[in-house]
Amino acid sequence: VSHELGHLLLHQKDRLVLRRGTGAPKAYKDPEWQAKCFAGEFLIAHTLVNQFSSLDEVASAFGVSVPAARVQLEVFAKDDIWQK
């Protein structure tokens, strides 16, 4: 649901654009990538995540699956937000 909320909030004024040519568009311009990032940030607060010491604790605290928590914690780790 949070992924779809991302589409609603981020792309409500966008029009569908068909693209021809070679090469893939930049990931950050992809509406699916944007909605996925939105969902992760929406579900797991980066300001609170370091209060927990394990993946399972994060998943439980934020009410998300362990795989979903793992994906978001990997993003946070790249941004030096998750320190565990």
Legacy VTK file of the C-alpha trace (Angstrom):
# vtk DataFile Version 3.0
C-alpha trace
ASCII
DATASET POLYDATA
POINTS 84 float
0.000 0.000 0.000
2.831 2.421 0.817
4.304 1.844 -2.653
0.999 2.841 -4.249
0.751 5.839 -1.915
4.139 6.884 -3.264
2.753 6.805 -6.796
-0.263 8.840 -5.723
1.770 11.502 -3.962
4.751 11.636 -6.296
3.189 11.092 -9.694
-0.344 12.427 -9.622
0.475 15.197 -12.095
2.779 13.150 -14.288
1.728 11.962 -17.683
2.766 8.672 -19.158
5.737 9.189 -21.422
6.724 6.551 -23.917
10.422 6.492 -24.620
12.242 5.174 -27.642
15.913 4.767 -28.084
18.780 2.893 -26.642
19.855 2.712 -23.078
17.892 2.616 -19.899
16.707 5.781 -18.193
18.407 6.820 -14.967
17.026 4.836 -12.021
15.996 7.952 -10.109
13.760 8.997 -13.028
11.869 5.676 -12.953
8.476 6.056 -11.217
8.693 2.486 -9.894
12.080 3.169 -8.297
10.745 6.400 -6.810
7.685 4.671 -5.332
9.847 1.865 -3.911
12.150 4.390 -2.227
9.189 6.339 -0.899
7.669 3.185 0.589
10.846 2.236 2.421
11.348 5.708 3.848
7.670 5.970 4.771
7.582 2.641 6.614
10.914 2.795 8.461
11.856 6.094 10.081
15.558 6.761 9.635
15.580 8.907 12.768
14.517 5.965 14.949
16.170 2.978 13.327
19.367 3.035 15.405
17.374 2.452 18.581
17.234 -1.194 17.549
20.110 -3.641 17.488
18.963 -6.229 14.971
17.125 -6.708 11.718
14.368 -8.643 13.488
13.873 -5.844 16.016
13.582 -3.255 13.253
11.070 -5.381 11.332
8.980 -5.951 14.442
9.103 -2.343 15.640
7.989 -0.912 12.303
5.545 -3.696 11.415
7.274 -4.738 8.204
8.587 -8.046 6.935
12.195 -9.021 7.580
12.992 -8.865 3.820
11.486 -5.357 3.590
13.469 -4.228 6.627
16.648 -5.732 5.162
16.243 -3.785 1.909
15.696 -0.495 3.711
18.528 -1.084 6.184
20.871 -1.715 3.254
19.852 1.690 1.878
20.381 3.283 5.284
23.782 1.598 5.626
24.923 3.079 2.301
23.885 6.502 3.578
25.647 5.924 6.933
22.330 5.979 8.790
22.234 2.343 9.956
25.266 1.565 12.072
24.667 -2.025 13.233
LINES 1 85
84 0 1 2 3 4 5 6 7 8 9 10 11 12 13 14 15 16 17 18 19 20 21 22 23 24 25 26 27 28 29 30 31 32 33 34 35 36 37 38 39 40 41 42 43 44 45 46 47 48 49 50 51 52 53 54 55 56 57 58 59 60 61 62 63 64 65 66 67 68 69 70 71 72 73 74 75 76 77 78 79 80 81 82 83
